[in-house]
Amino acid sequence: MASDQLRSDLRKQFVEFLLVDAELGLTFAALAQAPQRAREGSRKSYENASKAYEVVNRLEQRVTLSEGEHQKLAAKMQRLKTILIALAEELE
């Protein structure tokens, strides 16, 4: 019984990590978009946002998400992907 609780707690923490990492990626993407940022600073923020996107994409397959968790994460990841595509064109 204690191991079931531990699994449940670990799963919740893992899902929370994915959501926070996706949000972190969005924050870095927003920094990269800021007009006052120097090009190098924008590029570094873009790279950090891309890393967050890749990590979440890779790790989300290791956990079964509820429908609500899936929708929340998918929305963040879609926003992040859209911003990253726009930034990639802008930074070329």
N, C-alpha and C positions, 0 to 999 in steps of 0.2 A: 504494500500500500504506500509506503513512504517512497518507493522508487517511482510509482505512478505520479505522485505529487512532484517529485524531482523532475521527471520528464516533462510534465506540464509546465512547471516553472521555467525550465530551460527553453522549451519551445516558445513561451511568451517572451522571454528575454531575446531570443534569436529573432523573432518577428519584430520586436521593438528595435533591435539593432538595424535590421533591414530598412525600416521606416525612417529611422534617424539618419542612416547613411544616404538614403535617397534625398532627404531634406538637406543634408550637408552638400550633396552634389548640386542641388538647386541654388543653394547659397553661393557656392563657388561660381556657378554659371551666371548668377546675377552680378557678382563682382566682375566677372570677365566682360559683361555687357556695359558696365558703367563707363560713361563717356570720358570721365576725367582720368581713367586708368591709362598708364603708359602701355604701349603695345606689349612689352615683355611681361608686365604684371597681368595683363589680360590673358596672355598665352599660358602663364603658370596657373592661373585660376581655371582656365579652360581644361588644362591637363588634369588638375585635381578633380574637376567635375566629371571628366571622362573616366578617371579611375574609380570614382564612387559609382558611376553607372555600371561599369564592368564588374565591380565587386558584387553589387546587389544582383545583377543579372546572373552571375555565376552561383551565388550562394542561395538565392531564392528557391532553387531546385532541390535544396536539401531539407526543406520543411514543407509540410502541408498547411496551406493557409486556409482560413475560413473564407467564406464569400466576401464578407466585409473587409477583411484584411487584404484579400486579393484585389478588390476594387480600389482600396486606398493606395496600395503600393503601385498598382498598374497606372493609376492617375498620375502619381508623382513621377513614375518612370517615363510615361508618355510625354509629360511636360518637359522633363529633363532631356529626353531624346530630341524633341523639337528644338529646344534652345541650343543643344550641342550641334545639331545640323546647321542651324543659322550661324552660330559662332564659327564653325569650321570654314564656312564660305567667307565670312567677314575677316577672319585672321589670315587667310591665304595671301 
